[in-house]
């Protein structure tokens, strides 16, 4: 459990589905749950490109200057060096998403 991740607000549960073992080009597969009304603060993708995949709930992924919907089935691409912030728009339901990190 993380609190106020990257200067954001609220709780974020993060589970690394790969554990300590990388899988080919994938360096991490994270299952995340952002508390209702919470947000993950803006941060730079310094080490790995990422995909953010919406599982359930309604939110926004802010990539650089673009605000992209983060809902079930949406996929947001984060090239190396881009910035990311995530907002959960619901005051009732958590925002659930996956983060897949790959080799550059």
C-alpha positions as CSV (number, residue, x, y, z in Angstrom):
1,X,0.0,0.0,0.0
2,X,1.3,3.4,-1.0
3,X,0.1,6.8,0.3
4,X,0.3,10.0,-1.8
5,X,2.3,8.3,-4.5
6,X,4.6,10.8,-6.4
7,X,3.1,13.7,-4.4
8,X,-0.5,12.6,-5.2
9,X,-3.3,12.1,-2.8
10,X,-4.9,8.9,-1.4
11,X,-4.0,5.2,-1.2
12,X,-2.7,3.2,-4.1
13,X,-2.5,-0.6,-3.8
14,X,0.2,-2.0,-6.1
15,X,0.9,-5.7,-6.6
16,X,3.8,-6.8,-8.8
17,X,2.6,-9.9,-10.6
18,X,6.1,-10.9,-11.8
19,X,7.7,-10.6,-8.4
20,X,11.5,-10.7,-8.8
21,X,11.5,-12.5,-12.1
22,X,11.5,-10.5,-15.3
23,X,9.7,-12.1,-18.2
24,X,11.4,-11.5,-21.6
25,X,11.0,-7.9,-22.6
26,X,8.7,-7.2,-19.6
27,X,10.4,-5.8,-16.5
28,X,7.3,-5.4,-14.3
29,X,3.5,-6.1,-14.5
30,X,1.7,-4.2,-11.8
31,X,-1.9,-4.5,-10.7
32,X,-2.9,-1.1,-9.2
33,X,-6.0,0.2,-7.4
34,X,-6.3,3.9,-6.8
35,X,-8.7,4.9,-4.0
36,X,-11.9,6.9,-4.8
37,X,-11.1,10.6,-5.4
38,X,-7.4,9.9,-5.3
39,X,-4.6,10.7,-7.7
40,X,-1.1,9.7,-8.5
41,X,1.2,12.7,-8.9
42,X,3.1,13.7,-12.1
43,X,6.3,11.8,-12.6
44,X,8.7,11.0,-15.4
45,X,9.2,7.6,-17.0
46,X,12.9,7.5,-16.4
47,X,13.9,3.9,-16.8
48,X,11.2,2.0,-18.8
49,X,8.5,2.7,-21.3
50,X,5.1,1.7,-20.0
51,X,1.6,0.7,-21.0
52,X,-1.3,1.6,-18.6
53,X,-4.3,-0.6,-19.2
54,X,-7.7,0.4,-17.7
55,X,-9.5,-2.5,-15.8
56,X,-12.5,-0.8,-14.1
57,X,-13.6,2.6,-12.8
58,X,-13.3,6.0,-14.5
59,X,-10.3,8.2,-14.5
60,X,-7.9,10.3,-16.5
61,X,-4.3,9.5,-17.4
62,X,-2.4,12.8,-18.0
63,X,0.5,12.0,-20.4
64,X,2.7,15.0,-21.0
65,X,0.1,17.7,-22.0
66,X,-2.7,15.2,-23.1
67,X,-5.6,14.1,-20.8
68,X,-6.6,10.6,-21.9
69,X,-9.6,8.6,-20.5
70,X,-8.6,5.7,-18.3
71,X,-11.5,3.3,-18.3
72,X,-12.0,-0.5,-18.7
73,X,-10.3,-1.5,-21.9
74,X,-8.3,1.7,-22.6
75,X,-4.6,1.5,-23.2
76,X,-2.3,4.4,-22.7
77,X,1.3,4.3,-24.1
78,X,4.1,6.1,-22.2
79,X,7.3,6.4,-24.1
80,X,10.5,6.7,-22.2
81,X,10.9,10.3,-20.9
82,X,7.2,11.1,-20.9
83,X,5.4,12.3,-17.8
84,X,2.3,10.6,-16.2
85,X,-0.3,11.6,-13.6
86,X,-3.5,9.6,-12.9
87,X,-6.8,10.9,-11.4
88,X,-9.7,8.8,-10.2
89,X,-12.9,10.7,-11.0
90,X,-15.1,8.7,-8.8
91,X,-15.7,9.5,-5.1
92,X,-17.2,6.0,-4.6
93,X,-15.3,3.4,-6.7
94,X,-11.6,2.6,-6.9
95,X,-9.8,3.0,-10.3
96,X,-8.2,-0.3,-11.2
97,X,-5.5,-0.5,-13.9
98,X,-2.4,-2.5,-14.9
99,X,1.0,-1.1,-15.6
100,X,3.3,-3.1,-17.9
101,X,6.9,-1.9,-18.0
102,X,9.1,-3.0,-21.0
103,X,12.7,-2.8,-22.0
104,X,13.5,0.4,-23.9
